[in-house]
Amino acid sequence: MASGIYIPLLMGSTIVFPFFFPETLTTLKSLEAYKCNIMRGTPTQYVDILNHPERAKFNINLESIVVGGKLFFVIHSIFTYT
């Protein structure tokens, strides 16, 4: 989490925290309003955004996404310890 906050600030980027807890509609509105081009989140957040019924109403152009959460640990464990 720390690198996801400090590195963009050191590079002169703007960080947007739309809501304390992930809320899909608020996230969609923030991505459009602030013209975000990179999003950091968990796999569940991306699935929620892709499945949201109002997603097509928003003009969102993400260049890349950064995935965090337990998914990396699970994949890393499968490929490292089997």
N, C-alpha and C positions, 0 to 999 in steps of 0.2 A: 504494500500500500504506500509506503513512504516514497519509493522511487517513482510511483505513479503520480505523486504530487510534487516532489521536489525537482525532478529533472525538467518537466515542462516549465516550471517557474524559473529555473536557471536559464532556460532557453528563450525566455520572454513570451511564453504562451499564456493564454487565459484558461483558467480552469473553472468549469461550471458545475456546481453541485445543485441539481434541480430540486432535490428532496432528500430528507434524511434517510428515509427508507425507499427502496426502488418502487416507483409507481409509474407504470408504463405510459399513460397519457401525459403526465407531467414531463417525463423524459422526452417523448416525441415533440412536445411543444418547445422544450428547451433546445433540443438539437436543431430545430428549425429557426427559432428566434435568434440564437447565438451563432448560427451558421457553423456549427461544429464540424470538423473534418476528421477527428479521431475520437473514438469512444472507448472507454475502459469499463468493463463490466463482467458479470458472471454469465455462464452459458444460459442460465434461466432467463436473464434479462433480455438476451438476444432472441430467444425463442418467443418470449412474450411480445417483443416488438414486432417480430415477423408475423405473428398470429393475431395481432390487434386488428379489430374490424375497421378502425379509422386510419390505419397506416397510410393508405393511398392518398389521403387528403393532405399529407405533409410533404414538403419539398426538402428532403434530406439527402445530402451527398457526402457520405462518409468515405474517406480515402482508405482508412484502415480501422481495425478494431483490435483491442487488446483484451484477451480473455484471462480472467483470474478465477479463483475459486478452487474447488476440490478436483475438478476435471483433470488438471495438469498432474496432480499427485497420482490419481488413479492410472492415467495413461503411462506416466513415468514408472510407476510400480510394476505395471504389467510388462513393459518392455525391459525393465532392468532386472527384475527378480525371477523371471520365468526361464 
